[in-house]
Amino acid sequence: MNDTYFYRYDDYLEHYDYYHLIPVVKIILKKFKVIKKTDCGAWVQKYEENQLFPDFCSDKRFVLLRARKKFAYPTIEEAKESFIKRKTSQIRIVKKQLQRAEIALEEVKKL
């Protein structure tokens, strides 16, 4: 485990390409400096070097090391795996919401 930093991948909408009608999404690797370690986890703080946008979370955050889902991870590889799982879950949820909306639309047209 890297004792100095924890990592988290996030995505953001850079802009919308109206010519091709597609969003331009960027991936950023956020870096969090470990400010204190305990037996159970670590207190981390945003590291501003490659911080493009402010977070909605507070400046400091506790990362429980034995948690299944962590806010940030001790390695870049683990942060990447977590991002892939988060986005896969997001896609699954949004597809179900789309399916429900399409069914509701078809049902109201039958009335």
N, C-alpha and C positions, 0 to 999 in steps of 0.2 A: 504494500500500500504506500502510495506517495504521501509523505507526512506534511507536505507543504501546501498542496492545493487539492481541491475537489473540482469536478467538472460537470457541466450540464449543457446539452445541446437544446437549442430552441429555434423556432422558425419565426419569420416575420414577413409581412407583405411589403416588399420594397416599393413597388408601384404596380399599376395595372396597365398592361399593354393593350390599348384600345384598338390598335391596328390589327393585331392578331386575336383580340378578345380573350386574352389569357392573363392571369395574375403572374407577376414575377416575384417568386418567393425565394428568400435567402435563408440559409442555415448559418447559425452562429454558435460557436463554442464559447460558453461563458465559464469564467475561471473564478473560483472562490478560494480565498486564502483561509487556511485553518488557523484560527486564533487561539483555540484551546481544545485539547483532547481529553476525553474522559474514558472510563471503562466501557461505557455504552455507546459513545458516539463522539461527534466533534462539533464544535461551534465554528461556523464559517461566516465569512464576510465577503461581500462583493469585491472583486478585484477589478479596478477601473481600467486597466491597460487596454483590454479589447471589449469594453462594455459600450455598446452602441446606443442602447435604449434603457431607460430606467425600468426596474422591476416593480411589480405591484406589492412585493413582499417587503418586510422591514430590512434594515441594513444588515442585521445579524440573524442567523438561522441555525437551529440545531438539527443535525443529521444523525438519526438513529441508525447505527451500523447494522443492527440485526433486523431492521425493517425490510419487508419484501420490496416495497416501492420507496425509493429514497428521492429526496429533492435533488441531490447531487451525488456524484460517485468519485471514489478515490482514483480511478483510472479513466482515461479517455475512451478506451474500449467499452467499459461498462456504461459510460454515459451514452455512447452510441447505441448500444443494445437497448438501453432504457428508452431512448428517443424513438427507435424503431417500434418498440412495443407500444408506446404512447400513441404514435401516429396510426398504427394498425388498429388499435382500439378506437381511436377517434373516427377512422374510416368506417369501421363496423357500426358504430352508433349512428353516424350521419346517414349511412345507407338505410338503416332501419327507419329513421325519421323520414327519409325521402319516400320509402315504400309506403309508410303509413299515410303520408300526405297525398300520394298518388291514389291510394285506395279511397281515401276520404273524398277526393275530388271526383272520382268516378261514381261513388255512391251518391253524392249530392246531385250529380247530373241526372241520375235515375229518378229523382223526386219530381 
